[in-house]
Each structure stands twice: as C-alpha cells, then as structure tokens.
C-alpha cells in the first residue's frame, strides 16, 4: 500500500518514533515525507542554511538497517532533528551566521550532537541563525505569513518545525532566541533551566546567559528531545552531576492536583500589544481560582538592562576575533554592540553578575505559591517586515534568572498570526513545568470542545 508522505509528517514525533521502533513505519519513508515538505516549502521559507537530501536519506536507511539487525535502538530512533547553525557538526559546515565563518567545517561534533546521534536521531540539516546569534536578521521567513519576521536568533529552527519540514529542532537563547521565535511561528519552544544542557561545541556569546532550547509541535515532543540533551559535561562548568531527569515521563503524567498559576504582567507590560494584553487577561480570567495576579518588586524593572550588560560585556570578549578581523563584513548592529561591550566598565559588569540570584530570591517566594508563572512570550504577534527579529523584553527576566520557560501556541490575532503564552517555573523544576504546560493545553482543548 502506498504511503502518503503528508500523512506521515503529520504524526507527532512520539507517534513517529514509536511506529519506527516497532517496524510499522520505515525511517526512510518518514524521511521522504520530510524531504518532500522541504522541497515544497523551503524555497519560500528559507529555514535551512545547509541541507543535503542524499545525506539525510543515507542516515535514514542506516537507521532502518540498524533496527532490522536486532540491536538496541535509541529514544530518538529515526527522527530527523534540525540544528541551529552555531552548533558544531563533524564534517558539516557550521557558519555561525556570518560570512567570516563561511568555510568553517568542524572536525568534532558538539556534545549535544553526540547525544543525538547516540539516541538514534538523524541530523537532517543546519538551520539559519541571525548573524553570530545576535539581532541582525537572516534570510528566514515566517511560515504563517512570509511578510512577517520569524523572530531570532533561532529563526530557522522555529520556522522549520512550524512549516512541518521537521518534527524537532534545536536552538539557543541568550536573550529571547528560543521563546520568541517559537511564539512568532506558532510552535512549542522549551528553554530548560540554566546548566541543564551542555554547550560544549556551541558558539559562545555570553557564557553566563547562553542556553540550549528545543522546538517541537507539542509539550510531549519537546520533553522527548530535551530529555536526551540533558546531562553533565566536564567541559561546561555550568552543568552539574545529577541524576538524569525523566522529563517525558513526568510531562506525560497527569498532575496530581489542578495546577496553580500566577499571572505576571512584568514591568514591561506597556510594551505588549493590545491583542496580547487582552489574550493574557482573558486566559487569567478563564482559569478562575486557579490563577491569581501578582506584581513583581520594582527591582525587576532593571532586569532587561542588567541582562544586556552581561551579554554585551561577555560578547565583547567571546567575539573579539570577529571584531578584530571582521571589518565591513560585520553588520552595523553587531559592530555597535561589540563596541558597547568593549567599553563596559568592569564595575558595571561585575555588579550585574549579582542580579540573577538577587532577583531569583524574590521569584522563589512566588514559586512557593504556584506551579508556574503565566506571562507573555513576546510583545505580541510577529511584527510585519524582515528588518527586525522583534523585542525580547518579555524574555529578559527569565533568561537572566536562569529559570526554565516554555511557550505554547495558544492564541492568534485578528490576522491569524500566532501569539504564544509563556510559562515559567523554578530552577530545576523542568519536568513539573512541562507537566503543568501539558495540563494547560489539555484543559483549554477540553473547554473548547465543550463550548
């Protein structure tokens, strides 16, 4: 019987993984569906920086041969995963979004790429990033409406999942580079707690702030991918030895009691669009006694500027060679940021490093009263135009504090553009946050069916 490629790629990552594991679906057939979708969509969306269909098919055929041999298979067996083009891949170009690294081909995989291969995943391609993962836009368009930005800096990863070209993708966040593009493109974006996923072999922009995150079409699929990536790495001092989390199991389990939410507007509420404000307020009202509102202390108004201080100062150090050798090949945005970072007084940078724990102490009191904070994922839907990747101000607090965050594609505006709801949990509470997010999605789906 002929297999419909479009039906295949409509499966969730979990469904596809389980079918491939049982032999009911060949990895090669699943890959053909993805390749057909890429051929149909990526000419307009331009999510991929590097892609080789023959290489992808050889990997899929190898996955099928491995399963038929009777050897054990991994938790991501046969699943294509796209990687942001700042993540090193052995023998595959990794250009970091800049012409200065156009010919760069790493000799080693990043630590998380080794994990993906060991888990049976197929590296399908490298996705577009903004220039050196900062703010200057890349070529990617928003799949919902190509006249709008997909966000950044993990623009290609978010767009590839949103367009149905891949079930899973990996990105990074230093400001709002996972949560914001996921919200703009209408997919689930999950950013684990600081130190959860090692960054060895990934372009370092700000070691204090840089984190790895994932893109998927559901909470469960995000948990599936993130669980594989978690772990300690001696080369990444932010990671700590700890038992491996059971993210998928926890996320898939029903909450023992109805979760409690806190609605936080943040000090940047005035920057949210009217449609975003109304949607968030209606959600909080809909949750009734399960949600109460709380204001953050005045100090949180400084979070965005403190995050920026750390980012600029550390970027000036990490990107010194680009500043030295780049010349006119660097965008004005990047050149200005590097200059600002190089002029940052040491006292200002060192003082800013105290702020994550200072602010988190106040958040700790809030988390004693709730399962998750509800707050906007972005200022509203993706802005029209491709000159900007959008404002990351609604991500600044949570990025700075190192808390896990997830955005869910729950809303859209009058023009049909997605708007994400961001849930935030306590440091180390990643599994509980995923479970709470899944509860919220199911709760709203059930209520919608009952209307």
Secondary structure in CASP SS format (residue, H / E / C, confidence):
PFRMAT SS
TARGET T0000
AUTHOR 0000-0000-0000
METHOD secondary structure of the structure
MODEL  1
X C 1.00
X C 1.00
X C 1.00
X C 1.00
X H 1.00
X H 1.00
X H 1.00
X H 1.00
X H 1.00
X C 1.00
X C 1.00
X C 1.00
X H 1.00
X H 1.00
X H 1.00
X H 1.00
X H 1.00
X H 1.00
X H 1.00
X H 1.00
X H 1.00
X H 1.00
X C 1.00
X C 1.00
X C 1.00
X C 1.00
X H 1.00
X H 1.00
X H 1.00
X H 1.00
X H 1.00
X H 1.00
X H 1.00
X H 1.00
X H 1.00
X H 1.00
X H 1.00
X H 1.00
X H 1.00
X H 1.00
X H 1.00
X H 1.00
X H 1.00
X H 1.00
X H 1.00
X C 1.00
X C 1.00
X E 1.00
X E 1.00
X E 1.00
X E 1.00
X C 1.00
X H 1.00
X H 1.00
X H 1.00
X H 1.00
X H 1.00
X H 1.00
X H 1.00
X H 1.00
X H 1.00
X H 1.00
X H 1.00
X H 1.00
X H 1.00
X H 1.00
X H 1.00
X H 1.00
X C 1.00
X C 1.00
X C 1.00
X C 1.00
X C 1.00
X C 1.00
X C 1.00
X C 1.00
X C 1.00
X C 1.00
X C 1.00
X E 1.00
X E 1.00
X E 1.00
X E 1.00
X E 1.00
X C 1.00
X C 1.00
X E 1.00
X C 1.00
X E 1.00
X C 1.00
X C 1.00
X E 1.00
X E 1.00
X C 1.00
X C 1.00
X C 1.00
X C 1.00
X C 1.00
X H 1.00
X H 1.00
X H 1.00
X C 1.00
X C 1.00
X C 1.00
X E 1.00
X C 1.00
X C 1.00
X C 1.00
X C 1.00
X C 1.00
X H 1.00
X H 1.00
X H 1.00
X H 1.00
X H 1.00
X H 1.00
X H 1.00
X H 1.00
X C 1.00
X C 1.00
X C 1.00
X E 1.00
X E 1.00
X E 1.00
X E 1.00
X E 1.00
X E 1.00
X C 1.00
X C 1.00
X C 1.00
X H 1.00
X H 1.00
X H 1.00
X C 1.00
X C 1.00
X C 1.00
X C 1.00
X C 1.00
X C 1.00
X C 1.00
X C 1.00
X C 1.00
X C 1.00
X C 1.00
X C 1.00
X C 1.00
X C 1.00
X E 1.00
X C 1.00
X C 1.00
X C 1.00
X C 1.00
X C 1.00
X C 1.00
X H 1.00
X H 1.00
X H 1.00
X H 1.00
X H 1.00
X H 1.00
X H 1.00
X H 1.00
X C 1.00
X C 1.00
X C 1.00
X C 1.00
X C 1.00
X E 1.00
X E 1.00
X E 1.00
X E 1.00
X E 1.00
X E 1.00
X C 1.00
X C 1.00
X C 1.00
X C 1.00
X C 1.00
X H 1.00
X H 1.00
X H 1.00
X H 1.00
X H 1.00
X H 1.00
X H 1.00
X C 1.00
X C 1.00
X E 1.00
X E 1.00
X E 1.00
X E 1.00
X C 1.00
X C 1.00
X C 1.00
X C 1.00
X C 1.00
X E 1.00
X C 1.00
X C 1.00
X C 1.00
X C 1.00
X E 1.00
X C 1.00
X C 1.00
X C 1.00
X C 1.00
X C 1.00
X C 1.00
X C 1.00
X C 1.00
X E 1.00
X E 1.00
X E 1.00
X E 1.00
X E 1.00
X E 1.00
X C 1.00
X C 1.00
X H 1.00
X H 1.00
X H 1.00
X H 1.00
X H 1.00
X H 1.00
X H 1.00
X H 1.00
X H 1.00
X H 1.00
X H 1.00
X E 1.00
X C 1.00
X C 1.00
X C 1.00
X C 1.00
X C 1.00
X C 1.00
X C 1.00
X C 1.00
X C 1.00
X C 1.00
X C 1.00
X C 1.00
X C 1.00
X C 1.00
X C 1.00
X C 1.00
X H 1.00
X H 1.00
X H 1.00
X H 1.00
X H 1.00
X C 1.00
X C 1.00
X C 1.00
X C 1.00
X C 1.00
X C 1.00
X C 1.00
X C 1.00
X C 1.00
X E 1.00
X E 1.00
X E 1.00
X C 1.00
X C 1.00
X C 1.00
X C 1.00
X C 1.00
X H 1.00
X H 1.00
X H 1.00
X C 1.00
X C 1.00
X H 1.00
X H 1.00
X H 1.00
X H 1.00
X H 1.00
X H 1.00
X H 1.00
X H 1.00
X H 1.00
X H 1.00
X H 1.00
X H 1.00
X H 1.00
X H 1.00
X H 1.00
X H 1.00
X H 1.00
X E 1.00
X E 1.00
X E 1.00
X C 1.00
X C 1.00
X C 1.00
X C 1.00
X H 1.00
X H 1.00
X H 1.00
X H 1.00
X H 1.00
X H 1.00
X H 1.00
X H 1.00
X H 1.00
X H 1.00
X H 1.00
X H 1.00
X H 1.00
X H 1.00
X H 1.00
X H 1.00
X H 1.00
X H 1.00
X H 1.00
X H 1.00
X H 1.00
X C 1.00
X H 1.00
X H 1.00
X H 1.00
X H 1.00
X H 1.00
X H 1.00
X H 1.00
X H 1.00
X H 1.00
X H 1.00
X C 1.00
X C 1.00
X H 1.00
X H 1.00
X H 1.00
X H 1.00
X H 1.00
X H 1.00
X H 1.00
X H 1.00
X H 1.00
X H 1.00
X H 1.00
X C 1.00
X C 1.00
X C 1.00
X H 1.00
X H 1.00
X H 1.00
X H 1.00
X H 1.00
X H 1.00
X H 1.00
X C 1.00
X C 1.00
X H 1.00
X H 1.00
X H 1.00
X H 1.00
X H 1.00
X H 1.00
X H 1.00
X H 1.00
X H 1.00
X H 1.00
X H 1.00
X H 1.00
X H 1.00
X C 1.00
X C 1.00
X C 1.00
X C 1.00
X E 1.00
X E 1.00
X E 1.00
X E 1.00
X E 1.00
X C 1.00
X C 1.00
X C 1.00
X C 1.00
X C 1.00
X C 1.00
X C 1.00
X E 1.00
X E 1.00
X C 1.00
X C 1.00
X C 1.00
X C 1.00
X C 1.00
X C 1.00
X C 1.00
X H 1.00
X H 1.00
X H 1.00
X H 1.00
X H 1.00
X H 1.00
X H 1.00
X H 1.00
X H 1.00
X C 1.00
X C 1.00
X C 1.00
X E 1.00
X E 1.00
X E 1.00
X E 1.00
X E 1.00
X E 1.00
X E 1.00
X E 1.00
X C 1.00
X C 1.00
X C 1.00
X C 1.00
X C 1.00
X E 1.00
X E 1.00
X E 1.00
X E 1.00
X E 1.00
X E 1.00
X E 1.00
X C 1.00
X C 1.00
X C 1.00
X C 1.00
X C 1.00
X H 1.00
X H 1.00
X H 1.00
X H 1.00
X H 1.00
X H 1.00
X H 1.00
X H 1.00
X H 1.00
X H 1.00
X H 1.00
X H 1.00
X H 1.00
X H 1.00
X H 1.00
X H 1.00
X H 1.00
X H 1.00
X H 1.00
X H 1.00
X H 1.00
X C 1.00
END
